[in-house]
Amino acid sequence: MTDTKTGTRAGFVALIGEPNAGKSTLLNRMVGAKVSIVTHKVQTTRARIRGVAMEDRAQIVFVDTPGIFRPRRRLDRSMVAAAWGGAADADIVVLMVEAHRGVTEGVEKILEGMKERVNGGQTVALAINKIDRVKAEHLLALTQKLNEAYDFEDTFLISAERGHGVDTLKKWLAARMPEGPYLYPEDEISDLPMRMIAAEMTREKLTLRLHQELPYELTVETENWENKEDGSARIDQVIYVMRDGHKGIVLGNKGETIKAISTAARMELEEFTGHRVHLFLQVKVRPNWLEESERYTEIGLNFKDGNI
């Protein structure tokens, strides 16, 4: 049943899984726009990012949680706490598992955690992603194994990247949203502030361009956003790194790396906002940013969760 007064439904869906399971890709496809950072590197989503999708008079608010993994440092612990918090707050939880990797040690840990943390009133579905990478018999065996390990309401075989099975999952979720008025305006695709979306876009370009551990040891903040009379916007951002050597890597030879990153981020910002953007990036060394509560607030995490 839908809401008797408005004929609408609305609720929250949490996407959980290991890092790189395809949660951000699925979120972006469901929403129809890029609201979450997507790279080939793991652990790129840091905060609980909300994307808003409409389907059959239902508003589905997706929570793209950080990947659940074994945390080593404060930032990791805050990210994992945010993921479990997103699952606990949602009406429906969707566990995403990579078809070609199957039931890894990480998936087993998540299944154990779900038994402890997901409350009995929540609907939990399974989405096996990247199905184009395996044969049908492998999918059948994996589906059976996962459903024996946990009592899922339903199972979906999808390719978030190619779109296979995504519409079926979306319709299923829409039909199970609680009846009630919309939670956000119909044309809104994310509840993230534009400043944070802009910072995430720049961080994505840094992650794609830089190698090894460096992307995990930097953060981006939008310090200033000024809308000009001609319709353009001036955006000032700071990239915080932990060491002088990192600053040199981000800048690159004669500033070539930072210029390329700035250009790529600016182009994506212009496409997203629909108007001209003047982007100015600074790189600052801040050795202890991982232990500063203000940095966590800027990226939407709880600093205290890092104490767990």
TAZICOR-V301568 format. One record per pair of residues at least 12 apart in sequence whose C-alpha atoms are under 10 Angstrom apart, sorted by the first residue. I is the first residue (numbers start at 0). J is the second residue. Records with the same first field share a line. If there is no record, write none. Layout:
BEGIN
I=J  J
END
This chain:
BEGIN
0=174  175  176  177  178  179
1=56  57  174  175  176  177  178  179  180
2=56  177  178  179  180
3=178  179  180
4=178  179  180
5=56  178  179  180  181
6=56  57  178  179  180
7=55  56  57  58  176  177  178  179  180  181
8=53  54  55  56  57  58  59  173  174  175  176  177  178  179  180  181  182
9=52  53  56  57  58  59  60  90  173  174  175  176  177  178  179  180  181  182  183
10=51  57  58  59  60  61  89  90  91  172  173  175  176  177  178  179  180  181  182
11=49  50  51  58  59  60  61  62  85  86  88  89  90  91  92  172  176  177  182
12=49  50  59  60  61  62  63  85  86  88  89  90  91  92  93  122  123  172  173  176
13=47  48  49  60  61  62  63  64  82  83  84  85  86  87  88  89  90  91  92  93  94  123
14=26  47  61  62  63  64  65  66  82  85  86  89  91  92  93  94  95  124  125  126
15=62  63  64  65  66  67  82  83  85  86  92  93  94  95  96  109  125
16=63  64  65  66  67  68  82  93  94  95  96  97  105  106  109  110  126
17=41  42  64  65  66  67  68  69  94  95  96  97  103  105  106  108  109
18=40  41  42  43  44  64  65  66  67  68  105
19=37  38  39  40  41  42  43  44  65  66  95  96  97
20=41  66  94  95  96  97  98  100  127  128  129  159
21=37  38  39  63  66  95  96  97  127  128  129  158  159  160
22=35  37  44  62  63  64  65  66  93  94  95  96  128  159
23=35  36  37  38  43  44  48  50  62  63  64  65  66  159  160
24=36  37  38  63  158  159  160  161  162
25=61  63  95  128  157  158  159  160  161  162  165
26=48  49  50  51  52  60  61  62  63  159
27=50  51  52  61  63  159  160  188
28=52  159  160  161  162  165  166
29=50  51  52  53  54  59  61  159  162  165  166  168  169
30=49  50  51  52  53  59  60  61  187  188  189
31=50  51  52  53  188
32=50  51  52  188  189  271
33=50  188  189  196  200  267  271
34=48  49  50  51  63  188  189  190  191  196  197  199  200  271
35=47  48  49  50  63  189  196  199  200  203
36=48  196  199  200  201  202  203  204  206
37=200  203  204  206  207
38=203  204  206  207
39=206  207
40=206  207  210  211  214  215
41=65  66  215
42=65  66  67  68  75  78  214  215
43=65  66  199  202  203  206  214  215
44=63  64  65  66  78  199  203
45=63  64  65  66  74  75  77  78  79  81  82  199  295  298  299  300
46=62  63  64  65  66  77  78  79  81  82  85  295  296  297  298  299  300  301
47=61  62  63  64  65  78  81  82  83  84  85  191  298  299  300
48=60  61  62  63  64  65  85  189  190  191  196  298  299
49=61  62  63  64  85  188  189  190  191
50=62  63  187  188  189  190  191
51=182  183  184  185  186  187  188  189  190
52=169  173  185  186  187  188  189
53=169  170  173  181  185  186  187  188
54=166  169  170  171  172  173  174
55=169  170  173  174
56=173  174  180  181
57=170  172  173  174  175  176  177  178  179  180  181
58=172  173  176  177  179  180  181  182  183  184  185
59=169  172  173  174  175  176  177  181  182  183
60=89  90  176  181  182  183  188  189  190
61=85  89  91  92  188  189
62=82  85  86  88  89  92  189
63=82  85  86
64=78  79  80  81  82  83  84  85  86
65=77  78  79  80  81  82  83  85
66=78  79  81  82  83
67=79  80  81  82  83  105  106  108  109  112
68=82  104  105  106  108  109
69=105  108
70=305
72=289  290  305  306
73=289  290  302  303  304  305  306  307
74=215  216  289  290  295  300  301  302  304  305  306
75=304  305
76=301  302  303  304  305  306  307
77=295  299  300  301  302  303  304  305  306  307
78=295  299  300  301  302  304  305
79=304  305
80=300  301  303  304  305  307
81=299  300  301  304
83=109  112  113  116  117
84=116  117
86=113  116  117  118  121  123
87=113  116  117  118  121
88=117  118  121
89=117  118  121  122
90=120  121  122  123  172  175  176  177
91=117  120  121  122  123  124  172  175  176
92=113  117  121  122  123  124  125  151  172
93=122  123  124  125  126  127  151  152  153  154  155  168  172
94=106  109  110  113  123  124  125  126  127  128  151  154
95=124  125  126  127  128  129  155  156  157
96=125  126  127  128  129  141  145  156
97=126  127  128  129  130  132  157  158
98=126  127  128  129  130  131  132  133  134  137  138  141  142  156  157  158
99=127  128  129  130  131  132  133  134  137  138  141
100=129  132  133  141
101=127  128  137  138  140  141  142  144  145
102=141  144  145
106=145
107=145  148
110=145  148  149
111=148  149
113=149
114=149  150
121=152
122=150  151  152  153  172  175
123=149  150  151  152  153  154
124=146  149  150  151  152  153  154  155  168  172
125=142  145  146  149  150  151  152  153  154  155  156  168
126=142  153  154  155  156  157  158  159  164  165  168
127=141  142  145  154  155  156  157  158  159
128=155  156  157  158  159  160  163  164  165
129=156  157  158  159  160  161  163
130=156  157  158  159  163  164
131=156  157  158  160  161  163
132=158
138=156
139=156
142=154  155  156
153=168  171
154=168
155=167  168  171
156=168
191=299
193=221  224  268  272
194=220  221  222  223  224  234  235  236  297
195=219  220  221  297  298  299
196=221  268  271  298
197=219  220  221  224  234  236  264  265  267  268  271  272  278
198=218  219  220  221  222  234  235  236  237  238  264  268  297  298
199=218  219  220  221  264  298
200=219  263  264  265  267  268
201=218  219  220  221  236  238  260  261  262  263  264  265  267  268  278  280
202=214  215  217  218  219  220  238  260  264
203=219  260  263  264
204=257  259  260  261  262  263  264  267
205=217  218  219  238  249  256  257  259  260  261  263  264
206=260
207=260
208=249  256  257  259  260
209=248  249  256  260
210=248
213=240  241  245  248  249
214=240  245  249
215=240
216=239  240  241  242  245  286  288  289
217=238  239  240  241  242  245  246  249  282  283  284  285  286  288  289
218=237  238  239  240  241  288  289  294  295  297  298
219=236  237  238  239  240  280  281  282  294  297  298
220=235  236  237  238  239  280  294  297  298
221=234  235  236  237  238  279  280  297
222=234  235  236  237  280
223=235  236  237  279
224=236  277  278
225=276  277
226=276
227=275  276
229=274  275
230=273  274  275  276
231=269  272  273  274  275  276  277
232=269  272  274  275  276  277  278
233=275  276  277  278  279
234=265  268  276  277  278  279  280
235=277  278  279  280  281
236=278  279  280  281  282
237=279  280  281  282  283
238=280  281  282  283  284  285
239=281  282  283  284  285  286  287  288  294
240=282  283  284  285  286  287  288  289
241=283  284  285  286  287  288  289
242=283  284  285  286  287
243=282  283  284  285  286
244=284
245=282  283  284
246=281  282  283  284
247=282
249=282
250=281  282
257=280  281  282
258=279  280
260=280
261=277  278  279  280
262=277  278
264=276  278
265=277  278  279
266=278
289=302
290=302  305
292=305
END
